[in-house]
Amino acid sequence: MRKSKFTEEQILGVLQERDAGATATDVCRRHGISQPTFYKWRAKYRDRNALDADRFKRLDEEGRIKGLEEENRKLKTLLAESMLNNAALKDLLEKD
């Protein structure tokens, strides 16, 4: 499947222009999309609201997702090291 040239935020913006009163033909011409594409977007994103789009946009802009992934990686490394240390200490206690 081909990747869209438009992000979700841009698609929701196009749909909001139509909701604001512009005709579908004008919106499609302005953004360089076909009318079938516009109506497919409208069907797909019908249930999405502007708050949902803003939330995804903020997460991407502030890099929280990448930051959380990095923190998760560090925590997993620390956990693995502590489990290794526990196993080594148990082996030492069993030998004595």
C-alpha positions in Angstrom: 0.0 0.0 0.0 1.3 3.4 -1.0 2.1 5.9 1.8 0.0 9.1 1.7 1.6 12.5 1.0 -0.6 14.0 3.7 -0.2 13.5 7.5 -3.3 12.8 9.6 -3.3 16.4 10.8 -3.3 17.7 7.3 -6.1 15.3 6.3 -8.2 16.5 9.3 -7.4 20.1 8.3 -8.8 19.4 4.8 -11.9 17.8 6.3 -12.4 20.8 8.7 -12.2 23.2 5.8 -15.2 21.4 4.2 -17.0 21.4 7.6 -16.4 25.2 7.8 -18.5 25.7 4.6 -16.2 25.3 1.6 -17.4 23.0 -1.2 -15.7 19.7 -1.6 -14.7 20.6 -5.1 -13.0 23.8 -4.0 -11.2 22.0 -1.1 -10.0 19.2 -3.5 -8.8 21.7 -6.1 -7.0 23.8 -3.4 -5.1 20.8 -2.0 -4.6 18.8 -5.2 -6.6 15.8 -4.3 -9.3 13.9 -6.1 -12.9 13.9 -4.9 -12.9 10.1 -4.3 -9.8 10.6 -2.1 -11.6 13.3 -0.2 -14.7 11.1 0.4 -12.5 8.1 1.4 -10.7 10.4 4.0 -14.1 11.6 5.2 -15.3 8.0 5.7 -12.1 6.9 7.4 -11.7 9.9 9.7 -15.4 10.5 10.4 -15.0 9.5 14.0 -11.9 11.4 14.7 -12.2 14.7 16.4 -9.8 17.7 16.5 -8.8 16.9 20.1 -7.5 13.5 19.1 -5.5 15.0 16.3 -4.0 17.7 18.5 -3.0 15.0 21.1 -1.1 13.0 18.4 0.5 16.1 17.0 1.8 17.2 20.5 3.3 13.8 21.2 5.1 13.8 17.9 6.3 17.5 18.1 7.6 17.2 21.7 9.3 13.9 21.0 7.7 12.3 24.0 7.3 9.0 22.1 11.0 8.8 21.3 11.8 9.9 24.8 9.7 7.2 26.4 11.1 4.6 24.1 14.6 5.6 25.2 13.7 5.6 28.8 12.1 2.2 28.4 15.3 0.8 26.8 17.4 2.1 29.7 15.0 0.6 32.3 15.1 -2.7 30.6 18.9 -2.6 30.6 19.0 -1.8 34.3 16.5 -4.6 35.0 18.6 -7.1 33.1 21.7 -6.1 35.0 20.0 -6.4 38.4 18.6 -9.8 37.5 22.1 -10.9 36.5 23.6 -9.6 39.7 20.9 -11.4 41.7 21.6 -14.7 39.9 25.4 -14.3 40.6 24.8 -13.6 44.3 22.5 -16.7 44.6 25.2 -18.8 43.0 27.8 -17.5 45.5 25.5 -18.2 48.4 24.8 -21.7 47.2 28.5 -22.5 46.9 29.2 -21.5 50.5 
